[in-house]
Amino acid sequence: MTPTTNDIARTIIDRAGDRNRFLVAIAGPPGAGKSTLADELSAALKMLGQSAEVLPMDGFHMDDGVLRAKGLLARKGAPETFDVRGFLDIIRAVKTTEGEVLVPVFDRSRELAVAAARIIDASTRFVLTEGNYLLLDRNPWSALEGEFDYSILISPPVATLEERLMDRWRGYGFSEEAARAKTEENDLKNGALIREHCRKADVILTD
């Protein structure tokens, strides 16, 4: 039976025991529903009397100018197009609970990361990190191994991902041809990499 969001929230609370800070990784291919689950899980935890915040990995996209200079703009969203060191620094800062941590958030409508757009307060008990490559077993992403206390992998069927991704890019004004290119030449390829090179998760969701 597939666990509900409330089931997962209760499991996380049980796993946390008496810890003041508990980091959850929500990973999966583009279009899997990571940000939706992170927001729903945050709400469920709050309904159960807990404090929770979402830390999106997308805030660490390299800027388009940097990607253009590196010849990587067409591959935006691939593992090599993120500031992994910056992301790892933030994860480690969040783990200390020594003070508030300001984290960036990606604005997809403008295709850029907004610095210091969300606060992870020192009193926040659960930090829900969501992103494609949190469980990737390839360098430099493999440096994240051991940083999370609980991990969730969302891995819907490829056909479901394709439909969602096409709808996403159409929604941002892309032509059918451009949406197809973004989906097939970038997003689905990144998704295949995640499925083939993913560390074991505590729970796997397939829809």
Secondary structure, 3 states (H helix, E strand, C coil): CCCCHHHHHHHHHHHHCCCCCEEEEEECCCCCCHHHHHHHHHHHHHHCCCCEEEEEHHHHECCHHHHHHHCCHHHCCCHHHECHHHHHHHHHHHHHCCCCEEEEEEECCCCEEEEEEEEECCCCCEEEEEECCCCECCCCHHHHCCCCCEEEEECCCHHHHHHHHHHHHHHCCCCHHHHHHHHHHHHHHHHHHHHHCECCCCEEECC
